[in-house]
């Protein structure tokens, strides 16, 4: 049976890139799928040329081409990323990290039950804003250096370095909202405890996504992609 050669494999990679598949991991999956499909066609129609077989294999993806596989891959990588996030988050409720978690809770509880809650809110907001800007610049530099070493684009790698600030933005917006509301109502102990819990969780998730996961990028990428190498 006729087999796909290396030159044709490279042509299939170029074909996926020309159809807006920018991530190497998804390109590899699609190339493997197309190659298997083409070889299956050659088994039944040995006279079929590569170009026609390639186009016939691509048509099986439907009118939207590779759009559906891209969306499916994004969802799969999103679930895996949240799994990494959840594993790191759980660790903060085991010894010895749970002590630090309780300390964060106490800080938020004390701040939100204080008569100076507005000033604490401003301090939290400014401190987190400055840190987030610094980390964003730092992560972008790290990401660019990684791209200089490797011209392949991996979906999980981009999630780790480019989507880290999503939760932090939610965290910052809630601090700003709390500041606006603090003038209009008095908080009881249960409400303060609830808010302190929410803010502790948001703080931890932000720290994990912005600091810990990027630091473990190499380990996480090797877990995700056996063929990964920087």
N, C-alpha and C positions, 0 to 999 in steps of 0.2 A: 504493500500500500504506500502511496506517495505521502511524504511527510513535509511539514513546514520546515524550511531552512532558516538559518540565522538572519539572513538578509530580509526574508519575508517577515520574520518576527519584528525586526526593527521597523519595517514598513507599517506593521500593525500598531506599534507604539506611536508612530507619527500620525497614523490615521485617528487614533483615539485623541491625541492632542489637538488635531485639527477639528475635532468635534467637541471641543470645549471640556475635555477631561484633563484637569491640570494636576491631579494628584497621582503620584507614581504607584501607590498601592492599589488604587482603583484601576489605573491603566493596566497593571499587571493582571488583575482579575479579568478584565475585559479582553485583553490579548489572549489569555489562556482560553477563555470561552470562545472567542472567534476562531482561534487556531484549531480547537477541537471540532468546531462546527465545519470548518473548511475541510479538514481531514476526513470527516464523516461523509461530506459531499463527494470528495475524491474517490472514496471507496466505492460509491455507486456510479459516479461519473468521472472516470480517470481522465477523460479528455477536457474536462472543465479547466479553464485557466485560472490563475490565482486571483486576478482582478475581479472577474465575474463571481468567483466563489466568495471573495471578501464582501462584495456588495450584497450578495444574496444572504450572507450571514448577518450583515448589518440590518437588512430589511426586517429581520425577525424581531428586532427591538421595537418595531412599530414606528409611527409617524413622529414620535418625540425623541427617537434615537436613544442616546445614552442618558437622557434626563432622569428616567425612573431609577436606573442603577445608581446614579449620583445621589439622588434623594435617599435611597435605601442605605447607601454607604454612610451618608451623613447621620442618619438616624442610628445606625449600628455603632458608629464611632462616638456619637453623643451618649449612648447608653454606656459604652465602655468608659468614657471620660467620667461620667457621673459615678460609675462603680469605683474608679480610682479615688474620686473625691470622697465618696462615702466611707471607704476603707480608712482613709486618713482621718476623717472626721471621728469615726468610732474610737480611734486611738486616744483621742483627747478626753475620753471618759473612762480611761483605765490608768492605773498607777504607773508612773508618777505624774503624768500629764494632767490628771483630773484635778490636782491641786492648783495648777495654773488656771484651769477652766473655772474653778470656784472663785479664784481671785478676780478674774475678769467679771464674773457675775456680781461679786460684791462691789466692785468699782462702779458698774453700771447702776446697781441698786442704790448705792449711796448717792450717786450723782443725780438720779432721777427723783429721789425723795428729798433732795435738798431744795432750799428756797432759792438757791443760785442755779437752778436747773437750766435756765436759758444760757448762762455763761458756760456751763459745762457742755451744753450742746454745741455752742460756737467753737469751743476748744476742740471737741471731738471732730467736728466737721473740718476745721482747718488742718488739724493734725493728719487726718485720714486723706484729705485732698492732696496735701504736700507729699505724703508717702506714696499715694497712688500715681501721681505724676512722675515721681522719681522712679518707681518700679516699672512704669510703662516705658519710660525712656530706656531704662536698663534692659528690660526684656526685649525691646525692639533691637537694641544693639547686639544682644546675644543671638537673637534670631537671624539677624543679617550675617553675623560671623559664621553661624552654622550653615547658611545658604552658600557662603563663599567656599566652604569646604566640600559641599555636596550640592549638585545641581538638581537633585531629586526633591520633589515636594510631597511631604507625607501629611495626610489629613489630621492624624492625631497630633503630630508635631505642631501644626498650626493652631489647633484647639488649645494646646497647653500654653503656647506663647502669645496667642492673639486674643483668646476669649477669656483670659484670666480675670479681667476687670468687670465682667458682667454683674456678679454678685456684689462686688464692691460699690458699683454705681447704685444698686438697690439700697445697700446699707447707707450710703451717703444721703440718698433722697429721703430715707426715713428719719434720719437725724434732723434734716432740715424741716420735715413735716412736724416732728415732735417739738421743735423749737417754736413753730408757729402756733401749735395747739396748747403749749404750756401756759400761755397767758389766759386761756379761756376756761380752764377747769382745774380742779384740785384732784390729785391722784391719791387713792387709798393704797394701803400696803399690798393688797392682792394685785392691783393694776400695775403698781411699780414692779412687783416680782415678775409679772407676766412680761412687761416690757423689757426688764433686765434679761430675762431668759431669751427673748427674741433677739435682742441686740447681741447677746453673747454668742448665739448660734450664727448670726450674720457675720460677726467679727471673725469667728473661727473659720467659717467657710471662705470668707474673703482672704484670710491669711493663708489658708491651705492652697487656694487657687492661684494666688498672686506670688506666693513665696515657696511653699513646699513642693508642689507639683513641678514647677519649672526646675527646681533643684534636682528632682528625680527624673528629669526628662529622659535621660539615656536609658535608665532602668525600665521606665514605662514603655518606651518605644520598642525596646528589645522584647518586652512581653507581648506587645501588640503585633509586631512584625518579626517573625523569625529571620527574615532575609534582610532586616534593617542593618545598616552600617553607616556611620557618619563619615 
